[in-house]
């Protein structure tokens, strides 16, 4: 998709790994160095947005997904109200 879009303006890393694993974020973005993605190591490890280096050709952010909250909502919707 990056080639079809002629690059990207923003990369958002989310979910359990995207939010909590600086090593995985570094590996992912390292594989995108061919399009000019560069991370600031300190900001990446602290997940302090934006985590990209100022020389990066696109911004990189870490976004909390709140997956557990959404799962709880879907689970609650499955139970008949008569049980409570």
C-alpha angles and dihedrals in degrees: 000000000000091000092046090050092045091238136325135266099203138018118198120196115199144151125062097312097035091051100040111026116076091177092056091047090052092049093048094048092041087061088055096054088108088073093045101264111156127174129211101230096214095047091046094054092047093040088228105162130272095034095183124105113250088246091059116116091221136030121254121202137179113223126193106231100195088214093164091059093052092047089052091052093051092046092049090051091056096059120085111242090231091075092065 
